[in-house]
Amino acid sequence: GADGAGSGAAAMANEQAVGARAMAAQRVFAETGDAAAALRLMPNGQSVQMERTLLDALAGGLSAVEALQRLPRQLLMLYVKAAQSLVFNHVLSHRLRHRGSGPMPGDLVEDSTDAEGPMAPPSPTRPPRRGPKPPASVRALTEASASGADLADVVLPLPGSAVLYPEGLLEVYQEASLRLLGLPLSVFHEPPPLGMPLVGDYRRMVVRPTSLQWRAIAPADAYSLACAQQGRLLPTDVDRLGAAAAADGEDGGCSSTSRRAEPLQAAASAAAAPILPRTTRRLPVQATGSIVLTCELPPSAYLTVAIREVTRRDGGWSGFGKS
């Protein structure tokens, strides 16, 4: 109804305002290094709790390493992996631009013949590994094997101490790390200051989505659906998990938990019946129809990135606009 549409639009507007204020605070810190000033500008809220934690620690006189140690280890690893992915993406673009879109001699592929590698079946007599999982075993393509290979089999390394770099691309990795991160590639090969081992990994250059489906949604339907799902046309995995927990009654009767789960239940219900009755509220001028795509992809592969590359524009839904 109109109330739901209004609250959905208001929630999105508030989220955009918080994001704008957070970016302003980050810009102040990046340009001046004044953590206290940036902290005063940083809004409150769960979405910026990490930024506030770091700025508060730096403003209190802690070193950068001490400030980072205040964050959960899993969150720190998320940012480390983001740095590795940034270098990977740059090298991938260079590889395709300068060597073409076909397998080449020197490219790396996973070596499934290595009986001791991570791809081998588990053995009841082999003791469990301790520490981080080692990357898969790889081999370099030769002139003969490259002609029969598929680009989807070719992998590139995420920087780390246990990976091999393809022939001719080590300098590209070194340049990308310096230019994009301001750090030498060697930092990924040395014991990090926070005690997080970086063994690296391999990621395929090309992935093919499976179970690909799509549907078109008219402007009024897209507007109603997004209002019911906190601005989203597709519920997230967190939405689905929250809705499932609420449906199972696992909150022990806690009314506050039930109230928090209500929007997630609505999102899960909307996913099962995605097209809602058309809203009677006047749509914003900028409201548009949408194409919703669903598919299955491996970790660290995102359909939105492919859409941006193909269309050269953001693939997100922006139907609320300004009314």
C-alpha positions, 0 to 999 in steps of 0.5 A, a space after each residue: 500500500 501507500 504506507 509501505 511504499 512510503 516507508 520503503 522510499 524513506 528507508 532508501 533515502 536514509 541509506 543514501 544520506 548515511 552513505 553520502 556522509 560516510 564518504 565525506 568523512 572518509 574523504 576528510 581522513 584520506 586528505 588530512 589524516 585527521 581521524 578525530 575530524 573524520 570521526 565527528 563527520 562519520 554518521 552512526 549506524 550499523 553500516 558504518 560501525 567498522 569505520 567508526 571503530 577504526 577512526 575512534 582507535 586512531 583518534 585515541 592515539 593507537 597505531 594503524 596495526 593496533 586499530 586494525 586489531 580491534 576488528 574481527 579477524 574474519 573482517 580483516 581477512 575479507 579486506 585482505 581478500 579484497 586487496 588480492 582480488 583487486 590485483 587479480 582483476 587488473 592482471 586479468 584485464 591485462 592478460 586478455 588485452 595483451 594476449 587475447 581471449 584464448 589459452 596460451 602457452 605458459 597459462 596455468 591450469 589446475 593439475 588434477 593428476 596430483 594425488 597429494 593436492 587439494 583436489 585428491 579425494 580424502 584419505 582416512 589414513 592421511 592426517 588432517 591439515 593444520 593451518 590455511 588450505 593450500 592452493 590447488 596444484 597447477 601446471 603450465 600449458 605447453 604449445 601442444 596442450 594450449 591448442 586443446 585447452 579451454 579458457 574456462 580452465 585457465 587460472 590466475 593466482 591471487 597473490 600469496 606465498 604458495 602460488 606460482 605466477 604465470 610466465 611473463 605476468 610476474 612483473 604485471 602483478 608487481 606493478 599492479 600491487 604497487 600502483 593499486 595498493 601502494 605496497 610491493 608484491 612481496 608483502 603477500 609473501 612475508 609474514 603479515 603484521 596481524 598474523 594472518 597467513 596469506 598462502 594465496 589461491 587460484 581463480 578461473 579467468 572465465 566462469 560460466 553461470 548455470 541455472 540462468 533464468 530471467 524475467 521482466 518486471 513492469 515499473 509498477 510491479 518493480 516499485 511494489 516489490 522493492 517497497 516490500 523488500 527494503 529496496 531490493 528486487 531480489 531478497 539476499 541470502 541473509 533475508 532468506 536465512 532470517 525468514 527461515 529462522 523466524 518461520 521455525 520459531 527459533 527466537 524463543 518467543 522474543 517479540 523484538 526478534 520477531 519484529 526484526 524478522 518481519 521484513 525478512 519474512 516479507 522478502 521471502 514471501 515476495 520471492 516465492 510470489 515475486 509480482 505483487 499487486 500494482 501500487 496505487 501510489 503515483 510512481 516517481 518519474 524515474 521509475 523504470 521496469 527491470 530485468 531480474 536475472 538469477 543464476 548459480 556462480 562459484 564464489 567470488 564471481 558476480 553477475 552484476 559485474 558482468 552486466 556492468 561490463 556488457 552495458 557499461 552502466 550500473 545494473 542496480 535498480 533505481 526505480 525510487 528516484 525522487 518524487 
